[in-house]
Each structure stands twice: as C-alpha cells, then as structure tokens.
Amino acid sequence: MTKIDYQETTEDLATRINIHDKFGSRDIDEWMLELTKPEKGSKILDVGCGSGKQLKSFHNYLKGEAEIVGGDVNEELLEQARELNDEFDSAWTIMELDFDERFPIEDGEFDLVSCCFAIYYASDIPFTISEMHRVLKPGGQLFTTGPMPENKQLFYDVIKEATDAEIPPMPGSSRYASEILSAVKDRFSKTELHIFENPLVFDSVEPFLDYTGASLSEDRRLWKGLFQGKEGYQKVMRQIEEVAHKRFERDGELVMTKVVGGIVAEK
C-alpha cells in the first residue's frame, strides 16, 4: 500500500495530543497512574513508547526511583523520545522494539508493562500479548489503553453527514473492547476493564477542524475510500468544515467525548 506523505504523521499525532490537553477537562496520565500505582524501585517497560509521553509520566510520578525502558519501531518517534530523555539526564532507556516480533528481553524482567494507544496496531494480538506476559515477573501487571466503540462519536457523525460515506473500521475502537480484551483475559490470571471519559469542548470550529484534519491525515491509509491524495483530502476537509459550522451555529459549541478503555491485568 502506498503511503501518502503530504503531512508528517508525527506532527499529526502531536496536534491531537495537544488538543486533548487544551480542550479536555481530565488528565489521562493521572488516570493511568491511579490505575497502575507503580512503585518506587520497580522496573517498567512501555511498549510503543512513541515520543516518550508515558516514560516522562512514570519518571515524574516515581521521582526517578524506577528503572524505565521505552521501546518502539518508529525511528522518528524514538528520536523524539531520546531528545526528551536528554532533557531528563537520560532518566530512562530507549530501545528498538517491534511488537510483531519476539521482544529482545529475557523472561520475567519487568514489574509493569504498559502499552498506550498502540496495541491495536499489532498484526497478531495473541502473540503480542503473550510477549508482554512473558517479560513480566510473576504477579506483574499489564496496562493497556485504547479507544472504545463510543469514542469521539461527534468526529464520525460529522464525517458521515459531510460525505455520506461509510466509516471504515478503526483499528482501535473495532478491536480493543472485543478482540484485545478477550486475548488478555485468555492469557492473564486477573483482568479488569476501566473506562475514561473526557469531553473535549470546542468553543470555536477551528480546533475541531485541526483535530479532524490531523486524524484523517495521520490515519490516511484507513480512509482510502474517503479520499485519495492531497486534493481529495482538502475536498473532504472543506465538506467537513461546512457541516461543523452548521452544527456550531445550532449548538453554540462542539463537544467530542473521548471514551477510552484501560485494561489492567495481573500475571
């Protein structure tokens, strides 16, 4: 499949994260830490660490008193994680890690394995989860996050109204609460699903369009039935803008609720 590189994927991801932080009322990192309660002196692996956001959260929460390792397959994101690590005097370790392959890690090394907004991109979910299980110590904890089927409904409603096109199955919301949760339950001794809701309240249309544009661009391969190339992308965005303005004029705001699942499992 040909990749359409008319925008940088990492920039699109950063745009979405910044909008979550600016327009949401809840902090998902605080929620993550409340659920996992990592302990000082523990050893933590963040799979699909991206630019290092979770690594920083664990480090700050534990005040540097933990051994933290982050792994990812995307070299551009890994470089950002290394740059962030430099700002914290090499507080954590960065490694190349492809969750579609056996982890380059010995059995039973970690107290906590986290994988935030990434596991649903795995080619073989049971294999990836078995690798996470393998590298955990007995009694160790797995924590993953992913979108639930109800996630950001406004986003899909506006696209549907603007284009009258079918929404393709999203790798996260179509797999997380079903296939992924089931695979974790099959492998771990104890599994719990927790829900995080965070309404993003937009007092103008522009940030919603920024979020939508970044989402379509970042996940452009999923939307190949909706647009092709830069011109198709721009046409769809104009259609979405028109519908978004109509809804804003009607309601006085746009509210898009992030609905995220957090799976906590014990080995």
Disulfide bonds with the S-S distance in Angstrom:
none
